Amino acid sequence: MQNEIAQTERANMISHSDIRVPHSAMPRSRREFLASAGAGFGAVAFAALNAPASDRDDPLAPKPPHHTPRAKAVIWCFLDGGPSHLDLFDPKPALAKLDGKPLPASFKKPVTAMGVTANNALLASRRSFEQHGRSGLWVSDWYPEIAKRADDLCVVRSCTADGLTHVAAVLQMTTCHQLPGRPAVGAWAVYGLGSACDNLPGFVVLTDTTTDPPGGNNVWGNGFLPNPYRGSRFAPGPVPILNATPPAGVSDPRQRAKFGYVQTLNRRYAADRPGCRQAEAQIASGELAFRMQASAPEVVDFSKETAETKALYGLDTPATEANARNCLLARRLVERGVRFVQIYMGAGSKWDAHADLEGNHGKLCAASDRPIAALLTDLKRRGLLDSTLVVWGGEFGRTPMSESGNGRDHNPTGFTTWLAGGGAKPGTAYGSTDEIGLYAAENPVPVRDLHATILHLMGLDHEKLTFPHNGRDEIVTGVGGSVVAGLVG
Amino acid sequence: MPRSPGTGLRFVLVSCVIAAAAPGPAGEVPWAFARPRPAPPPPVRDTAWVRTPVDRFVLAKLEAANLRPTPEPDRVTLLKRVTHDLTGLAPTPEESAAFLADPSPAAYEKVVDRLLQSPRFGERWAQHWLELVRYSESEGFKLDRERPDAWRYRDYVIRAFNDDLPFDRFLRQQLAGDELEPGNPAAVVATGFLRVHPEESNGADYRQIRQDILNDVTDTFGSVVLGLTVQCARCHNHKADPITQQDYYNLQAFFAPMYQRDDAVLLPPAEEAAYRAKLEAWQAATRPVREQLDRLLRPHREAMFAEVVDALDADTQKALRTPEPQRTAVQRQLAKLGGKQVTRRTDRAYRRLDGDQRKKYDDLVAKLAEFDRLKPAPVPTAMAVTDVGPDPPPTFRLAGGDVGRPKDPAVLRFPSAFGDPDPVVKPPADRPESTGRRAALAAWATGPANPLTGRVVVNRLWHHYFGRGIVATPSDFGEYGEAPTHPELLDWLAAELVREKWSLKAVHRLIVTSATYRQGSIPDRNPTVRAATKADPNNRVLWHMAVKRRDGESVRDVSLQVAGVLNLRAGGRSSRPELPAAVAESRYAWTPDADPAERNRRSVYTYHKRNLIPPLFKAFDAPSRNESCPARATTVTAEQSLAMLNSEFALDAARRTAGVILKGSGDRPAVVTAAYRRVYGRDPTRPELADGVAFLSEQSRTLGREKLTDATLPDPKPALPAADAAAVVDLVHALMNAAEFLYIE
């Protein structure tokens, strides 16, 4: 299958009077130029060298949803490594009673990543749980700030996944499949809806460390979808997009003049080749690139944020700074029309507490509690929470059996993910795990159902959102999946 | 979910005149499964236009629609096109001058012959093949470990294309080189085709991983060789094509005995024997020391073995705990796959030795090193496959593709729709330890009765030349794929390939010397543009040549070439170029080669790591190498523009190019002319010259007000005022950013 697609411009043009181009009779606008070049505006945007007739013009142009969306954007806080549901959102009094005892025979022995842990003694949570808000949702003392937002949360206690190891499980949670090479759900969302923003990518990935999550860029890949739907990983620092700033030592006027000359060359090329859509696409993508040089640094520049906002997120505290930066940045991205933001917290499987759960989770919870709570608060007070779906979760939870005496192994058979805003049912606990939190009991929610539900809230029907590949109309789940009505408010 | 007929990307008929071959009526064998029926090239009115028989097929369709082809472009454009398509590079100024000055009517054919003989030809076409077989030098998944010998397969492909190894033999070597040509090191390396799949070497469930690998190899064979989406039949009968689920597992049975050989020795038998003798001498001499080491480490090794093995699936645990001679075929395969992490762990057993023991260990290691003079030098090895033994593991149809639900046993039978007799499979005479299954499959795939293999490969060539295959879905010739636009041409080319003894170069030549290929690409130059645009807006009948965008590998190669630093050293260990700072910190990043020349080799030699594709390649649509890629998407994005405008690589290329240009003296018009010649291979037109000169003078004036750093000046620094010199860098950089550099007309 061949896709010939060009990014196009959809909004403001650069004013050409800003760019000094020697000895060229410049059309006043690109629109005028195109008219003079004999191409209709509709023909501009895309370079379908050999695209089949039914291909869409512009891959990022906004597209109508399948139904009225509840969420315009998604911010997904991904706790990389597998946070323990048993110590955060899913209290198990029975487990406390069985502390130190073997797994009762009434439970099916699970296959675990570390093998031996299936035979290890059970480990009670050392945390204390309380009910919060009017909803009375249980949250442990590791998450005091998020606990204050309990009435916004839709806690799914019955998630299930299939991957036992990090790569397979992270890939499944992000792409719905354990093997690499499938598009991330964020890529599907942008493919389905287009981008509401003309100078930033539609799908942005943020990480708190320089380490990749397991699976590397496969977890935000475009798979078989065209390249523009791939997640763009922002680099930390003032220039988040690769190459979005002129090389060191190149001044602004110098860059501007050079770019002006590039576009002169491109325009002459296009004018000599009437009807050549590639040339038009090249001009458009050049202009978008030039705009991104301004918009990319702008979005990461927090100087216009108030001190109160910065403090709210915890930007002033070393422990919370990295997540605070990414949460605040996520809000700014969503405000500017970015469709899907994935924030990796503890990137590089940091939540993977095979030993010393208390030390590991204690630190990571402290680093993520305030920033995530602030994100909910800030979105709400700006009126954005209704239209922004926030997701919290990892690739799996952790076992009730102990590992290394004080840690827990991977548990994909029952764990917690929560949703907030964006049409998710607030103040709800959905589904349950068994009495020790090992297996999902009531209303299990497999990953494919979670993805179908997220897309549903975004206005997309996961079975209608198809892309032809290798003889199939592929959908995000591959096969099946259904929207979980109980999560929709 | 399968597509419903008539939707999605299915070819929309634009007029009854230009209808593609419609699928036959229900009940008939689908066209792809029927043998090609090569007919002689059809008669045409304008015989003067015809250069090769290919043209008759194309022109007949055009004439039937009352359309004309687009006239040939100028020689510069033609030379750039054919040089790109055959070598991925740009013509050098000398090559351009020679072609422009050659009055011979065969001047173009001479160029084609020169390019087909160039070592650069194999490098270019190997890139397409490597993408198709998802070649990489790392295993993927989280560890993404390096595969140190994988590059030999890359060199094998390049050499095969350069030597014009007959395509049928090329396929047979890749499918069964170990069985068919056991004494031929190249054929052993060729089986790397079956070994380049991704692999999770630190996984937990090797029963599943073994199945994943078998599925991957079966699917890749179906896509690459047959152009069929056999993978659709993994869980159920194919919804569109006549491939049943049983067919799928029958096909898989040919691969089921495969056994990884990552240390296949590539030496002639005599040299290998000498090596083995030397190795045995070293082993005998060091036996006491090694036994002492073993005694020291064994308890720790055993503990570590248990730690690792306990975490694996039950079948693999059992396999690893069964003594090697008693293992079944499947157990040997599982132990091979699952054993890698065991070895990796137990190799570090010495770390668990405490004080005294550690000292003892260090002393023994030092003692062992004293025997190093006896040790033979390492021998060249390849990543290859053989069969696990003459008794293959059983294969079953798996319900829903689930490895836990085996149903009917597979039989050695080709997919039933082909209607071929079952193969007689027996171990090759000189390879009694093999099953002969893959040799049988290879013989069938390249046999005279196979309707697909030849069509599929000629279509792939066509795809790369015209940006779209005769069948637009080069790895799906089935019902869900696109119907061929020129079915008679496809069959004729496939027959020509066989007639030419499977010489791909013969087919390349037929295509690139055709008038069809030599057409202009600007639609408006076509005398029948109005009618053509209306009847065939997507150029299905080829009334003009396609415009192609360079891929990232070619952008890089040509940038280095223009800058005068492209290192054409061929083959061998891969090159590790610099990585941009943004990814240099990644856990998957490599250390760049110390020697800058080594970093500047052609992109096909760039170390390929599944989890870290260099951003420039990625921006220009390099596909993931986790699955076969028959046709790249070609996108035009801001990311590409940013890479060309702001990356260190692009600026560096511009600085070096400016350095070369400024070695010759000259005024501004001379500099602009030199820049156009170097970057575009042509002289500027008068308005272009005027634009360039004006840009230089204005940019010099702007830069005269700035403090310039060396990092933005030409390399080497010329004897010019800094502002003038920097302006030349900008001129060149702009030329390299513009469409003319990136597109092939």
Contacts between the chains, C-beta under 8 A, distances in Angstrom:
chain1	res1	chain2	res2	distance
A	1	B	9	6.4
A	1	B	472	7.7
A	1	B	473	5.7
A	1	B	476	7.9
A	1	B	631	6.5
A	2	B	467	7.5
A	2	B	468	6.0
A	2	B	472	6.2
A	2	B	631	4.9
A	2	B	633	7.2
A	2	B	634	7.6
A	3	B	633	4.4
A	3	B	634	7.4
A	3	B	635	7.5
A	4	B	633	7.7
A	4	B	634	5.3
A	4	B	635	7.8
A	5	B	633	7.0
A	5	B	634	7.7
A	5	B	635	5.0
A	5	B	636	7.3
A	6	B	635	6.8
A	6	B	636	3.8
A	6	B	637	7.7
A	7	B	635	7.3
A	7	B	636	6.2
A	7	B	637	4.8
A	7	B	638	5.8
A	20	B	698	6.9
A	22	B	691	6.5
A	22	B	694	3.4
A	22	B	695	5.4
A	22	B	697	7.9
A	22	B	698	5.1
A	23	B	690	5.7
A	23	B	691	5.6
A	23	B	694	4.4
A	24	B	691	6.7
A	47	B	549	8.0
A	47	B	634	7.8
A	47	B	636	5.3
A	48	B	538	7.4
A	49	B	467	5.4
A	49	B	468	8.0
A	49	B	546	5.5
A	49	B	547	5.7
A	49	B	548	6.9
A	49	B	549	7.7
A	49	B	634	6.6
A	50	B	466	7.6
A	50	B	467	4.6
A	50	B	468	3.9
A	50	B	472	7.6
A	50	B	538	7.0
A	50	B	539	7.0
A	50	B	546	5.6
A	51	B	538	7.2
A	52	B	9	4.5
A	52	B	10	7.7
A	52	B	11	6.6
A	52	B	12	7.5
A	52	B	472	7.0
A	52	B	482	7.6
A	52	B	538	6.8
A	53	B	11	7.8
A	53	B	12	4.6
A	53	B	14	7.5
A	53	B	537	7.0
A	53	B	538	5.4
A	54	B	8	7.2
A	54	B	9	6.0
A	54	B	10	7.7
A	54	B	12	6.4
A	55	B	9	7.1
A	59	B	635	7.3
A	111	B	204	7.9
A	111	B	205	7.8
A	111	B	313	7.5
A	112	B	311	7.9
A	113	B	204	5.9
A	113	B	311	6.6
A	114	B	311	5.3
A	115	B	204	7.9
A	115	B	310	4.0
A	115	B	311	3.5
A	115	B	312	7.0
A	116	B	307	8.0
A	116	B	310	5.2
A	116	B	311	7.3
A	164	B	204	5.2
A	164	B	205	7.1
A	165	B	142	7.7
A	165	B	200	7.6
A	165	B	202	7.6
A	165	B	203	6.3
A	165	B	204	5.6
A	166	B	142	6.3
A	167	B	141	5.0
A	167	B	142	4.2
A	167	B	200	6.8
A	168	B	200	7.7
A	168	B	203	7.9
A	179	B	212	6.9
A	179	B	626	7.5
A	180	B	140	6.4
A	180	B	141	7.2
A	180	B	198	7.1
A	180	B	610	8.0
A	180	B	624	7.1
A	180	B	626	4.8
A	181	B	624	5.5
A	181	B	626	4.0
A	181	B	627	5.1
A	210	B	585	4.8
A	210	B	586	7.5
A	211	B	587	6.2
A	212	B	586	6.2
A	212	B	587	6.2
A	212	B	588	7.4
A	212	B	611	7.6
A	214	B	142	4.5
A	215	B	141	7.5
A	215	B	142	6.6
A	216	B	144	7.4
A	216	B	586	7.6
A	216	B	588	6.3
A	216	B	611	4.0
A	216	B	612	7.2
A	217	B	611	7.1
A	218	B	611	7.4
A	218	B	624	7.2
A	218	B	626	7.3
A	221	B	624	6.5
A	223	B	624	7.4
A	226	B	633	4.7
A	226	B	635	5.5
A	227	B	621	5.4
A	227	B	633	6.0
A	227	B	635	4.4
A	227	B	637	6.5
A	228	B	635	5.9
A	228	B	637	5.7
A	232	B	639	7.9
A	235	B	582	5.1
A	241	B	642	7.2
A	242	B	580	6.6
A	242	B	582	5.0
A	242	B	615	5.7
A	242	B	639	7.6
A	242	B	642	7.2
A	242	B	643	7.6
A	243	B	580	7.7
A	243	B	615	7.9
A	243	B	639	7.8
A	243	B	642	4.1
A	243	B	643	5.2
A	243	B	645	7.2
A	243	B	646	4.1
A	243	B	647	5.0
A	244	B	642	5.8
A	244	B	646	7.1
A	245	B	646	6.4
A	246	B	645	7.7
A	246	B	646	5.7
A	247	B	646	5.8
A	247	B	647	7.7
A	247	B	648	6.3
A	247	B	651	4.8
A	247	B	711	7.4
A	247	B	712	7.0
A	248	B	709	7.5
A	248	B	711	6.2
A	249	B	708	7.1
A	249	B	709	4.0
A	249	B	711	4.9
A	249	B	712	4.6
A	250	B	651	7.8
A	250	B	712	5.8
A	251	B	706	5.5
A	253	B	702	5.5
A	253	B	706	7.9
A	254	B	699	7.4
A	254	B	702	6.3
A	254	B	703	6.3
A	254	B	706	6.9
A	254	B	726	7.8
A	254	B	730	6.9
A	255	B	645	7.9
A	257	B	695	7.6
A	257	B	698	6.9
A	257	B	699	5.7
A	257	B	702	5.9
A	257	B	730	7.4
A	258	B	645	7.9
A	258	B	699	7.4
A	258	B	730	4.6
A	258	B	733	6.4
A	258	B	734	5.5
A	259	B	645	6.8
A	259	B	734	8.0
A	261	B	691	7.6
A	261	B	695	4.8
A	261	B	699	7.9
A	261	B	730	7.4
A	261	B	731	7.5
A	261	B	734	4.5
A	262	B	645	7.5
A	262	B	734	4.7
A	262	B	737	4.5
A	262	B	738	5.5
A	264	B	691	6.0
A	264	B	695	7.9
A	265	B	691	7.8
A	265	B	734	6.3
A	265	B	735	6.8
A	265	B	737	8.0
A	265	B	738	3.8
A	265	B	739	7.4
A	265	B	740	7.0
A	266	B	738	5.4
A	266	B	739	5.1
A	268	B	687	7.4
A	268	B	688	6.9
A	268	B	691	7.6
A	269	B	738	6.6
A	269	B	739	4.6
A	269	B	740	5.5
A	270	B	739	7.4
A	272	B	522	8.0
A	273	B	522	4.9
A	273	B	524	7.7
A	273	B	745	8.0
A	274	B	522	7.5
A	274	B	523	7.9
A	274	B	524	4.6
A	275	B	522	7.3
A	275	B	523	4.7
A	275	B	524	5.3
A	275	B	529	7.9
A	275	B	533	7.9
A	276	B	521	7.9
A	276	B	522	6.4
A	276	B	523	7.6
A	276	B	547	6.4
A	278	B	547	5.1
A	278	B	549	6.8
A	278	B	636	7.0
A	278	B	739	6.9
A	278	B	743	5.8
A	279	B	739	5.2
A	279	B	743	7.7
A	281	B	636	4.2
A	282	B	636	6.3
A	282	B	641	7.9
A	282	B	738	7.7
A	282	B	739	4.3
A	282	B	742	7.0
A	282	B	743	7.7
A	284	B	636	7.9
A	285	B	636	5.0
A	285	B	637	5.7
A	285	B	638	5.2
A	285	B	640	6.7
A	285	B	641	5.1
A	286	B	638	7.9
A	286	B	641	4.7
A	286	B	737	7.6
A	288	B	638	4.0
A	288	B	641	7.4
A	289	B	638	4.0
A	289	B	639	7.6
A	289	B	640	7.9
A	289	B	641	3.5
A	289	B	642	4.6
A	289	B	645	6.4
A	290	B	641	7.7
A	290	B	645	8.0
A	292	B	638	5.6
A	292	B	642	6.6
A	293	B	642	7.6
A	293	B	646	7.8
A	348	B	587	7.8
A	463	B	1	7.2
A	466	B	1	7.0
A	466	B	3	7.7
A	466	B	8	7.6
A	468	B	3	5.9
A	468	B	8	4.5
A	468	B	9	5.2
A	468	B	480	7.7
A	470	B	223	7.4
A	470	B	229	5.0
A	470	B	231	7.0
A	470	B	232	7.8
A	470	B	475	7.1
A	470	B	476	6.3
A	471	B	2	7.5
A	471	B	3	8.0
A	471	B	229	3.6
A	471	B	232	5.7
A	471	B	240	6.9
A	471	B	241	7.7
A	471	B	473	7.9
A	471	B	476	5.0
A	471	B	478	6.0
A	471	B	480	4.0
A	471	B	481	6.6
A	472	B	1	6.9
A	472	B	2	5.8
A	472	B	3	7.0
A	472	B	229	7.5
A	472	B	232	6.5
A	472	B	480	7.3
A	473	B	1	5.2
A	473	B	2	6.5
A	473	B	3	4.3
A	473	B	8	6.2
A	475	B	1	6.1
A	479	B	1	7.5
